[in-house]
Structures are given as structure tokens and as C-alpha cells.
């Protein structure tokens, strides 16, 4: 039944009339009663065959609406034409199942009435449509009177997918007329749809053989395509162009088919893992295909013939091509292009994006992001961070909410020192998941590397709080990987205290010009960038490592010491308390701390400073030696002539440091020697060695201690100090001793305490080898350190042969005597400033005199005998008299003496029988003795060892 669209339409029963305009109205025919008014603009109206529905064409000429005429409610789904032109004609199947329309662009469309879905389209050039009474043939006609008939059974079979039914119908037609080339071509298409490629190709060839035609070559191309003979299929479709008669719709269809063939070629390349080739082909073909079917023709209903030919519509083809391109680009590792391709597909897909496409999209995003993570991690391992960022960025563009990708990209950018980019990703992670610790972790790492330590510490503390507050134990578990700020703080303070034990009590801050106490130094450090760096880095470790803290503290608390000659006008400590030295008189010079602390209130600090001075210089980063009397541009030798070499304190100020630099009076480098350490300058060290008579090895690498005490005393014997006590105090560090500092005591007392400590601790009595005036502190010690200036007297030594001869002689005469003292002075001339009471006429009693040989542990040689005669508790103490050990068994004792020990004993006796430097002692009250005649060397020797063994008198004396 044909119902033309118009402004008026009678119902099928003829009882009502519908009119369309700004409002749709339904009237009774017999009395003109208005039955219903529907508020919808309608260009035309029509009734369904059963009169149960009223159809209206909206003002846009493209939308069909369905109404219930009884109550005016809209029912069913809208049918919207996708053509560019207006609908002219509507025909409704009598059962209401389908609606067919024609439009002024000569397109016939078929709709499902219940769902409004678009079921079929045809480019027949029709301007009107009708349905036959038996509904078998939808008929359309054009403005030239041409009629096009679509067999309903064929149409329904194609739409429903019942291709076997269609094939049977076409086979019947061929059997009835085997010269009908269209029937062969159509059956070829049907068989191709059933994947019967050989039969399809045979029908296509038969069709062309009967009569070359558009449908024949199209069917041949489809069959060849199914057989994967793509290039042959291309040729067939190229021949089809010859029969297009320049019809734009046919040309568009053929171009679409060729695009499909290119996709097939690219699928083959992809299947053979030629990913770059597939991607390149698709990059070339997809834009041209999209341009061909732009937004105006993209859903042209006439192109749906493609669905009948290939079993897929253009949307499916276009999606397939883009999917393959995305996969191929990903496999070809063209990271930027894969994201652009994916986004292009999703942005262009529009209404073609069905559930299948969305499923693919979700799966591809997962695969792509996983692939990007894998490749990014691989390039990170190879330290190719730029490429890694590209991979991670591609994954993020696919899924901007992927936390793991953001973390990875942030870390990769951090390796590249791209702090802004890394921080942006960290903030993005925090924004996506504020309760997660990961964002704060990477934010801390970025801020730390950017040296923004305050912000880094703040971010780290927030991260710790997120971990501590996490309800899930698994999330809290990473908290064990980090230490708290309080632990770092406490450890740092302990390290500082340990280091400052060897540091000066006060330091001069060269930036501010103010003195800094230790407390102020520590407080300043705890606020410094260096400490914040330690805190920020140390908290990231599971177990606190003290080595980095120690290194950082050592770098920060480095100090420079100054060595110079004490001038007449020196700035004292109280002069610069709470003042900046830069505000002082430029002519003033800074005194050393040992001088500025002489005020009573600084007594304890003075004690510590003097005893620690050597250590401070030893641990200094640099010691600057200022030679105020060496003019600018001086030549070599000026250092040797400087007064600095004559001062008592400067000897330790040079020997202690590891790094020194000499400066001239105008603060230019001495000899313009630009080496970082003048102790490594051969020329300067040679000049200093000649000036001080200190060997080069000691100048460069001096080690404090009691060894070679006599030589060290000689080094200081020509030096002077402003305060007499300082000549001794300045040597405390040289010998490594700690003694009370008693300013006001005499020089003899200060030097005597030092020498007494040296002998007591080391057992080295070479300190008794001197010539000069005796000290009132102890007569065996000199009154002045200048007494050590003459070199020690060197006695001749026996050769090994002479030693063996003497031992044999001693063994033959069975004499094992040795001497500490010689009682009785015969054939000696003694000249001394001391009054010898023994020879005074006023004294009737004789005064005993002793000629003493100082017992030196080195007389025992380096043999095991030394272990026999020395104290087991202190290897450096002076041994007791060896007589008990050496003479055991000498007077007929029955014990057998070990032959080797006896041989060594005899060797010692021979040594003692040689010339020795003696001390002349005069007995005082009781058992006390006093050294006399100390201003001369006294050389003594036993005249006849064998004749005096009965007069042996071996004693240990206390000398005052």
C-alpha cells in the first residue's frame, strides 16, 4: 500500500484525518471533531496500514517519528537519514516490519520500524518508492520512468546472512538462463561470501566470458582477493573502472574496494612480521581513504553495497586498517607514531566505535602500555634515558592514569637532570592517588637532586606518614627501608663531636669575620645546606650509613691554620669577641690562640689549646705560613733567612700539617710556586732542610712520638720563644705528651718536666746526652735547651771480628762482670764550676764521687736477651740492673747456663768494657747524688775488666 507524504493523510479505515504543520492534529471525518493534538512540527504525516501508528517527517526532512494517535505519545525509535538530501517518499510494509524511503539524492533506504535501525540502502536513482501487495518486491522509480526491482527474498537473505538460500535462487536463474552474466557474477559474490573461492572465481570468469561487465570484474577481484592473489585482484578492479561510465558512486565504490585490497596487502606483511613495511603502507593508505570518505560521504548509504560484496562495511574495514597500523607501529617500535595512530583512530571513529572496537581499544591500551614499560625499562638498563622517556611517554599518552609509567618517566627524566619534567610527573602521581607514597618518593628524589633540600625533606616526611598511616600491612612494609630524621640527626651530631675532638675550640668565619665557638659551629652546620643534603639522602637507606655522614661533616668542618712570627702588636681574643675582624684596624694582625687565651678566665681552654695545638695543625686542611719579613718577588734562600725559622712554636706548626703554603709579606705565593702543597716542592723543602737541619723526610712526613728524642731536641735547641716556658710547651705535640701548662713557672722547670716525661715514658736516655749547665729541676737535665745543640759524642764501635775476639778472651778468664758505676776516680783531671766539697779543707770527711755509665736499653743489642732483662709489662721502660740475670751462676752456682744466653751475656760485658760517655756524680746527703762537671764530655773506660770482679759494686742511683 502506498501512502504519500503530505500535509494531510486519511487513516486506513477512512474515519480520521491527520494534518501536519507546526502541530500534528487528528480529526473525526463525520463531525470535524479534533481528537488529538501532538506538539511536534511535521512537514508531512502518514498512517501505518493497521492505523495504529502515525508517522511524521520532521522539519529537517531527514527524521521520521512514530506516534500513538489515541494518546499522542511518541513510540518506537527515530529513523534518521544519513543522506545529504531530503526524504521525498515513504512506504510502510503492511505488517509494519519495515519502512522504505526515497530522497531527492536518489537513495532508497530500508528501516526496521521497531528499532529504527538502518537495514539496507541502494543507489538506484529513485525518487519514489512503493511496496507490492504481496510485499515481495519493493519497487522504486526515477524521474525518467525507469523502474528498479529488488527481490525481497534476496534482500532479506543478504541482510539475515542466509547466503545458501540466495545461492539457490541464483542457481535456479542460471539453470533457466545460463547466458545471464549478472547471475554468474552475483552467484560468484555469494560463493565468495561463503569462502568458496575456487567456485567464486569460476563463476566470475564465466560471467566475464559471457559478457565483460562491471559486476563480472568486481566478482573476479573479490574471488582473487579471497585466494590472497591481491595483485591479480588489483588488476581485476582496475578493469572494473572501464565499466563505471564515470558514475561517481561506482568510482567511489571501486576506490573503497582498492583501499580494502591495500589493507589486505598490509595484513599479509604484518602476518609475515614485516612490521615496518605494514606500518608504512598503512600510513600511506589510511589518510587517502579517510579523505575519500570524509564526514560528508563517510556514511553514504550507497556504499553499503560494500557490505553485500565483502561481508563487512566500510567502518569495519577502516577500523581493521587502523588496528593493523597500530599493532604494526608498535611492533616496529615507532613509539611516537603508534600513539598518534591510535589517537587518530579513536578521534575519527565517531559513531563507528562499537563494542568490539572498544574492547580492542582497551586490550590494545593494556598491551601497548605493557610494551612501553618493557622497552622503557630495557633502555633504562642501557642508560639510554632519552629513548626510555619516549617509550614511557607513549604509554602515558595511551593511559594517562598509569601510575607505574609516571613513576618510571619521572625517574628517567631525573637521570637526564630534567627536574621540572620529573617533578611534574611526581605531582601528577600525587594528584591521581594522594594516599600513595610513590608520588612523594619520586618527588623527594627529584627535589633532592635539584638541591631543593627543604622541599625534599618535607616530601620525604609526607611519604613516611603515608606509609605509617596505611591500613594495609603490605603497603606499610616499605617503611622498613627508611630511617627517621631523628636517627640521622643524632648520628650526625655524634660524628661532629668525634671530629671536633681534633678541631680548634674556636674558628674564625672568613665570611662573617666573627669567631665561632664549637656550639655555634654545630648550630650553623645543622641549618646549612650541607646538613640538609645529608638528612635528605641518609633517610632513604634501610640502615644508616655513617661513612657518607663522616665525609660530609669532614668537608664542612675543614679549617685552615695560620703560622706566623709573633709581632709586637697582636689582636687578642678579648679584642675580637662579638666583633668582626673586618672592622678592626687594618694594621692589626691576629695572634694565635695560645696567646689570646692568657687571661685567667680562659685558663682551662688554654690548657687544652696548648696540648692540642699539634693535633689542630695536623688535621687542618691547609696551613698558611706567613713570612712577614720576606719581601715580594724574593729569590730562593729568603725562606732560610726568615725569622720564622728561629721561633719555637713554628717548628710544630710546620711539621704537623700535611699541606702547607708559604706566603710572602704582600701575601703572594713564595717563589710563585703554584703547587697545591709546598711540602711537595723539592726546591722549597731543600731550602728548609738546609735552614733547619731537619732531614727532608721528617719535614714532609713527620710523625710525633718519643723516638729519636735527642735529635728532636737538637732541632729546637736554636729556637727562641717570647715566653720562656713556651720553649718546652711548643714541643708537647712533637713528642706526643700531655702535661699541665703552668705559665709563670721557670723555663728550667717547664723543660725539666718535659724531659722527665720523655725519659719516663720511652726509656730513651739519650735526653741525658748534653753538655752545659745543669738544671735546678734535676742535675741530670740541662738548664737550657741550647745544651742539645752540639751533636752527641760518637764513641768508636767494635767490628764483628773484634767483638768475637773479646768474647773469647772474656770466656777464657771466666769474667762476667758489668758496670753501672765505677767507684774511685784515679788518674783523672776534673774541671768543674761546682765546688768539690771532698777537697775542701773545712770538711774532714771524704765526699764520695761516682763515675756513672747511663744504662741504655740499646746496649742489649736487638737480641732476645732484651726480652730477658726488660720488664714484661712495658717494653719501653729502662730495665733494672742486669746483674741478676747476667751473673747468675758466676760464683760457682750449680745451675747450668744456656750456652747461647751465656754468649750473649759475654757480648754485653765486652760492650760495657768499651769507652762510654760518663756522668760524674757527687754524693749528697744520704743516698742522693748530684751531677757535676756537666759542661764537658766525660769519656771513661774500665782499665782491666778481669782484675776487678772481686770489687764489683753495681747499683741503681737516684740523681737529683
Residue pairs with C-beta under 8 A, 6 or more apart in sequence:
1 12
1 49
1 92
1 94
1 131
1 133
2 91
2 130
2 131
3 9
3 46
3 47
3 90
3 91
3 92
4 46
4 89
4 90
5 43
5 44
5 45
5 46
5 57
5 87
5 88
5 89
5 90
6 44
6 45
7 19
7 20
7 21
7 44
7 45
8 17
8 18
8 19
8 20
8 45
9 17
9 18
9 44
9 45
9 46
9 47
10 16
10 17
10 18
10 29
10 47
11 17
11 18
11 47
11 51
11 69
12 47
12 49
12 50
12 51
13 51
14 29
15 28
15 29
15 30
16 26
16 27
16 28
16 29
16 35
16 69
17 26
17 27
17 29
18 24
18 25
18 26
18 27
18 45
18 47
18 54
18 69
19 25
19 27
19 45
20 42
20 43
20 44
20 45
20 56
20 57
21 41
21 42
22 41
23 37
23 38
23 39
23 40
23 41
24 37
24 38
24 40
24 42
24 45
24 54
24 56
24 67
25 34
25 36
25 37
25 38
26 34
26 35
26 36
26 37
26 38
26 54
26 69
27 33
27 34
27 35
28 35
35 69
36 69
36 70
36 71
36 72
37 72
38 54
38 56
38 67
38 72
40 56
40 58
40 65
40 67
40 74
41 58
41 59
42 56
42 57
42 58
42 59
42 65
43 56
43 57
43 58
43 59
43 61
44 56
44 57
45 54
45 55
45 56
45 57
46 54
46 55
46 56
46 90
46 92
47 53
47 54
47 55
48 54
48 55
48 92
48 96
49 92
49 93
49 94
49 95
49 96
50 96
51 69
52 68
52 69
52 96
53 66
53 67
53 68
53 69
53 75
53 76
53 96
54 66
54 67
54 68
54 69
55 64
55 65
55 66
55 67
55 90
55 92
55 99
56 64
56 65
56 67
57 63
57 64
57 87
57 90
58 64
58 65
61 86
61 87
62 80
62 81
62 83
62 86
62 87
63 78
63 79
63 80
63 81
64 78
64 79
64 80
64 87
64 90
64 99
64 101
64 111
65 74
65 78
66 74
66 75
66 76
66 77
66 113
67 73
67 74
67 75
68 74
68 75
76 113
76 114
76 116
77 114
77 115
77 116
77 117
78 116
79 99
79 101
79 111
79 113
79 116
79 118
80 116
81 87
81 101
81 103
81 109
82 118
82 299
82 300
82 301
83 103
83 105
83 107
83 109
83 300
83 301
84 105
84 296
85 103
85 104
85 105
85 107
86 103
86 104
87 101
87 102
87 103
88 101
88 102
88 103
88 104
88 127
88 128
89 101
89 102
89 127
89 128
89 129
90 99
90 100
90 101
90 129
91 99
91 100
91 101
91 129
91 130
91 131
91 138
92 98
92 99
92 100
92 113
92 131
93 99
93 100
93 131
93 135
94 131
94 133
94 135
95 135
96 113
97 112
97 113
97 114
98 110
98 111
98 112
98 113
98 119
99 110
99 111
99 113
100 108
100 109
100 110
100 111
100 129
100 131
100 138
101 108
101 109
101 111
101 129
102 108
102 109
102 126
102 127
102 128
102 129
102 140
103 109
104 127
106 123
106 124
106 125
106 126
106 127
106 142
107 121
107 122
107 123
107 126
107 301
107 302
108 121
108 122
108 124
108 126
108 129
108 138
108 140
108 148
109 118
109 120
109 121
109 301
110 118
110 119
110 120
110 121
110 138
110 155
111 117
111 118
111 119
112 119
118 301
119 159
120 155
120 159
120 304
121 301
121 302
121 304
121 305
122 140
122 148
122 150
122 301
122 302
122 305
123 249
123 301
123 302
123 305
124 140
124 142
124 148
125 142
125 146
125 148
126 140
126 141
126 142
126 148
127 140
127 141
127 142
127 143
128 140
128 141
129 138
129 139
129 140
130 138
130 139
130 140
131 138
131 139
132 138
132 139
135 152
136 151
136 152
136 153
137 149
137 150
137 151
137 152
138 149
138 150
138 152
138 155
139 147
139 148
139 149
140 147
140 148
141 147
141 148
142 148
151 169
153 165
153 166
153 169
154 166
154 169
156 162
157 163
157 165
157 166
157 169
158 166
158 308
163 190
163 193
163 194
164 194
166 190
167 187
167 190
167 191
167 194
170 183
170 186
170 187
170 190
171 187
173 180
173 183
174 180
174 183
174 184
174 187
177 183
179 210
180 210
181 206
181 207
181 208
181 210
181 211
181 213
181 215
181 216
182 207
182 213
182 215
184 203
184 204
184 206
184 207
184 210
184 216
184 219
185 203
185 204
185 207
185 213
185 215
185 216
185 218
185 219
186 215
186 219
187 203
188 200
188 201
188 202
188 203
188 204
188 207
188 219
188 220
188 222
188 223
189 200
189 218
189 219
189 222
189 308
189 309
191 197
191 199
191 200
191 203
191 223
192 200
192 219
192 222
192 223
192 226
192 309
193 310
193 311
195 226
197 223
197 226
197 227
198 227
200 219
200 222
200 223
200 226
201 220
201 223
201 224
201 227
203 219
203 223
204 216
204 217
204 219
204 220
204 222
204 223
205 220
207 213
207 215
207 216
207 219
207 220
208 216
208 217
208 220
212 239
212 243
213 243
214 240
214 243
214 244
214 250
217 236
217 237
217 239
217 240
217 243
218 236
218 237
218 240
218 254
218 257
218 309
220 233
220 236
221 233
221 234
221 236
221 237
221 240
221 257
221 261
222 233
222 309
222 310
224 230
224 232
224 233
224 236
225 233
225 260
225 261
225 264
228 264
228 268
230 261
230 264
230 265
230 268
233 261
234 258
234 261
237 254
237 257
237 258
237 261
240 254
241 251
241 254
244 250
244 251
244 254
249 300
249 302
252 292
252 293
252 297
252 300
252 302
252 303
253 302
253 303
253 305
253 306
255 292
256 289
256 292
256 293
256 303
256 306
256 314
256 317
257 306
257 309
257 310
259 285
259 288
259 289
259 292
259 317
259 321
260 306
260 310
260 317
262 281
262 285
263 282
263 285
263 317
263 320
263 321
263 324
265 281
266 278
266 281
266 282
266 285
266 321
266 324
266 325
266 328
267 278
267 320
267 324
269 275
269 277
269 278
269 281
269 328
270 278
270 324
270 327
270 328
273 331
275 328
275 329
275 331
275 332
276 328
276 332
276 334
278 324
278 325
278 328
279 325
279 328
279 329
279 332
279 334
279 337
282 321
282 322
282 324
282 325
282 328
283 325
283 337
283 341
285 321
286 318
286 321
286 322
286 325
289 318
289 321
290 318
290 348
293 300
293 303
293 314
293 318
297 303
298 314
299 351
303 314
304 313
306 312
306 313
306 314
306 317
307 313
310 317
312 320
315 352
318 352
319 345
319 349
319 352
319 357
319 360
322 341
322 344
322 345
323 345
323 360
323 364
325 341
325 345
326 338
326 341
326 342
326 345
326 364
326 368
327 364
329 337
329 338
329 341
330 338
330 367
330 368
330 371
333 375
335 372
335 375
335 390
335 391
335 393
335 394
336 390
336 394
338 368
338 394
339 394
339 397
339 398
342 361
342 364
342 368
342 398
343 397
346 353
346 361
349 357
353 361
365 398
365 399
368 394
368 395
368 398
369 395
369 398
369 399
369 402
369 405
371 395
372 391
372 392
372 394
372 395
372 398
372 405
373 391
373 392
373 395
373 404
373 405
373 408
375 391
376 388
376 389
376 391
376 392
376 395
376 405
376 408
376 409
376 412
377 388
377 408
379 385
379 387
379 388
379 391
380 388
380 408
380 411
380 412
380 415
383 415
385 412
385 413
385 415
385 416
386 416
388 408
388 409
388 412
389 409
389 412
389 413
389 416
392 405
392 408
392 409
392 412
393 409
395 402
395 405
396 402
396 405
396 406
396 409
399 405
401 432
403 429
403 432
403 433
403 436
403 438
406 425
406 426
406 428
406 429
406 432
407 425
407 429
407 438
407 442
409 421
409 422
409 425
410 421
410 422
410 423
410 425
410 426
410 429
410 442
410 446
411 422
411 442
411 445
413 419
413 421
413 422
413 425
414 422
414 442
414 445
414 446
414 449
417 449
419 446
419 449
419 450
422 442
422 445
422 446
423 443
423 446
423 447
423 450
425 442
426 439
426 440
426 442
426 443
426 446
427 439
427 443
428 439
429 436
429 438
429 439
429 442
430 436
430 439
430 440
430 443
431 439
432 439
433 439
435 466
435 470
436 466
437 463
437 466
437 467
437 470
437 475
437 478
440 459
440 460
440 462
440 463
440 466
441 463
443 456
443 459
444 456
444 457
444 459
444 460
444 463
444 536
444 540
445 540
447 453
447 455
447 456
447 459
448 456
448 533
448 536
448 537
451 529
451 533
453 529
453 532
453 533
453 535
453 536
454 532
456 536
457 485
457 532
457 535
457 536
457 539
460 482
460 536
460 539
460 540
461 485
464 479
464 482
464 484
467 475
467 476
467 478
467 479
467 482
468 476
468 479
470 476
480 542
481 540
481 541
481 542
482 539
482 540
482 541
482 542
483 538
483 539
483 541
483 542
483 543
483 544
484 539
485 535
485 539
487 544
488 534
488 535
488 538
488 539
488 544
488 549
489 526
489 535
491 538
491 544
491 546
491 549
492 526
492 531
492 534
492 535
492 549
492 553
493 522
495 546
495 549
495 550
495 553
496 522
496 525
496 553
496 557
499 550
499 553
499 554
499 557
500 518
500 521
500 522
500 557
502 612
502 615
502 616
502 618
502 619
503 518
503 557
503 559
503 616
503 619
504 559
504 561
504 593
504 609
504 612
504 616
505 517
505 518
505 593
505 605
505 608
505 609
506 515
506 516
506 517
506 518
506 593
507 515
507 516
507 521
507 559
508 514
508 515
508 516
508 581
508 590
509 515
509 516
512 580
513 580
513 581
513 582
513 583
514 578
514 579
514 580
514 581
515 573
515 576
515 577
516 524
521 557
525 531
525 553
525 556
525 557
528 556
530 552
530 555
530 556
531 552
531 556
533 552
534 548
534 549
534 552
534 553
537 548
538 544
538 545
538 548
538 549
558 620
558 621
559 616
559 620
559 621
560 620
560 621
560 622
560 623
560 624
561 616
561 617
561 620
561 622
561 623
561 624
561 653
561 657
562 590
562 592
562 623
562 624
562 626
563 617
563 623
563 624
563 625
563 626
563 644
563 649
563 650
563 653
563 654
563 660
564 589
564 592
564 625
564 626
564 627
564 628
564 644
565 628
565 629
565 642
565 643
565 644
565 647
565 650
566 591
566 592
566 595
566 647
566 649
566 722
567 589
567 628
569 587
569 588
569 589
570 588
570 589
570 590
570 591
570 595
570 596
571 581
571 584
571 588
571 589
571 590
571 591
571 596
572 591
572 595
572 596
573 593
573 596
573 597
573 599
573 602
574 596
574 599
575 584
575 588
576 584
576 590
581 590
592 649
593 609
593 613
594 606
594 609
594 610
594 613
594 649
594 726
594 729
597 605
597 606
597 609
598 606
598 743
606 741
606 743
607 740
607 741
610 729
610 732
610 741
611 732
611 733
611 738
611 739
611 741
613 649
613 652
613 732
613 733
614 652
614 656
614 704
614 732
614 733
614 734
614 736
615 656
615 733
617 623
617 652
617 653
617 656
617 657
617 733
618 656
618 657
618 658
620 657
620 659
621 659
622 657
622 659
622 660
622 661
623 653
623 654
623 656
623 657
623 659
623 660
623 661
624 660
624 661
624 663
625 644
625 650
625 653
625 654
625 660
625 661
625 662
625 663
626 663
626 667
627 638
627 639
627 642
627 644
627 662
627 663
627 664
627 665
627 670
628 644
628 665
629 642
629 643
629 644
629 665
630 638
630 639
630 642
630 664
630 665
630 670
631 638
631 664
631 665
631 666
632 664
632 665
632 666
632 668
633 664
633 668
634 664
634 670
634 671
635 671
636 671
636 683
636 687
637 687
638 664
638 670
639 645
639 662
639 670
639 684
639 687
639 688
639 691
640 687
640 688
640 690
640 691
641 691
644 650
645 688
645 691
645 692
646 718
646 719
646 720
647 719
647 720
647 721
648 716
648 719
648 720
648 721
648 726
648 727
648 730
649 721
649 726
649 730
650 719
651 692
651 715
651 716
651 719
651 730
651 731
651 734
652 730
652 731
652 733
652 734
654 660
654 688
654 699
655 694
655 698
655 699
655 702
655 734
656 702
656 704
656 733
658 677
658 679
659 676
659 677
659 679
660 677
660 678
660 679
661 669
661 677
661 678
662 669
662 670
662 671
662 673
662 678
662 684
663 669
663 670
664 670
670 678
670 684
671 683
671 684
673 681
673 683
673 684
675 681
678 684
678 685
679 685
679 699
679 700
680 700
685 696
685 699
685 700
686 696
688 694
688 699
689 695
689 696
689 699
692 699
692 715
693 714
693 715
694 715
704 733
704 734
704 735
704 736
705 735
705 736
706 735
706 736
706 758
706 761
706 762
706 764
706 876
707 762
707 764
709 735
709 758
709 762
709 764
709 766
709 767
710 764
710 766
710 767
710 769
710 788
710 792
712 731
712 734
712 735
713 731
713 767
713 785
713 788
714 788
714 789
714 791
716 727
716 730
716 731
716 734
716 785
716 788
717 785
717 786
717 787
717 788
717 789
718 786
718 789
719 727
719 730
720 727
721 727
721 730
723 743
724 746
724 747
724 750
725 741
725 742
725 743
725 744
725 745
725 746
725 747
725 750
727 747
727 750
727 751
727 785
728 747
728 750
728 751
728 753
728 754
728 785
729 741
729 750
731 754
732 738
732 739
732 754
735 754
735 757
735 758
737 754
737 757
737 758
737 761
739 753
739 754
739 757
742 749
742 750
746 776
747 783
747 784
748 775
748 776
748 777
748 783
748 784
749 777
751 775
751 777
751 781
751 782
751 784
751 785
752 775
752 777
752 778
752 781
753 777
755 767
755 778
755 781
756 777
756 778
756 781
758 764
758 767
759 765
759 767
759 768
759 878
761 876
762 876
763 857
763 874
763 876
763 877
763 878
763 879
764 876
765 854
765 855
765 856
765 878
766 792
766 856
767 781
768 780
768 781
768 854
768 919
769 792
769 793
769 917
770 782
770 787
770 788
770 934
771 787
771 790
771 934
771 935
771 936
771 937
772 782
772 783
772 784
772 786
772 787
772 934
772 935
773 782
773 783
773 784
773 787
773 934
773 935
774 780
774 781
774 782
774 783
774 931
774 932
774 934
775 781
775 782
775 783
776 783
778 959
778 960
779 930
779 931
779 932
779 934
779 959
779 960
780 919
780 931
780 959
782 788
782 934
793 917
793 937
793 939
795 914
795 915
795 916
795 917
795 939
796 914
796 915
797 914
798 806
798 910
798 911
798 914
803 907
803 910
806 910
806 913
807 903
807 906
807 907
807 910
810 816
810 906
810 909
810 910
810 945
811 906
813 946
815 909
815 945
815 946
815 949
816 886
816 887
816 890
816 905
816 906
816 909
817 887
817 909
817 945
817 948
817 949
817 952
818 882
818 883
818 886
818 908
818 909
818 912
818 954
819 853
819 912
819 942
819 952
819 954
820 852
820 853
820 855
820 881
820 954
820 955
820 956
820 957
821 850
821 851
821 852
821 853
821 953
821 954
821 955
821 957
822 850
822 851
822 852
822 853
822 918
822 940
822 942
823 848
823 850
823 951
823 953
825 849
825 851
830 836
830 920
830 933
831 933
831 936
832 920
832 932
832 933
832 935
832 936
833 935
834 922
834 932
834 933
836 847
836 849
836 922
836 932
837 843
837 847
837 922
838 846
838 847
838 848
838 849
838 922
847 922
847 923
848 922
848 923
849 920
849 921
849 922
849 923
850 920
850 921
850 922
850 923
850 929
850 957
851 918
851 919
851 920
851 921
851 938
851 940
852 918
852 919
852 920
852 921
852 957
853 912
853 916
853 917
853 918
853 940
854 917
854 919
855 878
855 879
855 881
855 882
857 866
857 870
857 878
857 879
859 908
859 911
859 912
860 866
860 869
860 870
860 879
860 882
860 908
861 904
861 907
861 908
861 911
863 904
864 904
865 901
865 904
865 905
865 908
868 885
868 901
869 879
869 880
869 882
869 885
869 886
870 877
870 879
871 877
871 879
871 880
880 956
881 954
881 955
881 956
882 908
883 952
883 954
885 905
886 905
886 908
886 909
888 895
888 897
889 895
889 896
889 897
897 905
909 945
912 942
913 941
913 942
913 945
914 941
915 939
915 940
915 941
916 939
916 940
916 941
917 937
917 938
917 939
917 940
918 938
918 939
918 940
919 931
919 934
919 938
919 959
920 931
920 932
920 933
920 938
921 929
921 930
921 931
921 932
921 957
921 959
922 929
922 930
922 932
923 929
924 930
924 960
927 957
927 958
928 958
928 959
928 960
929 957
929 958
929 959
929 960
930 959
930 960
931 959
942 948
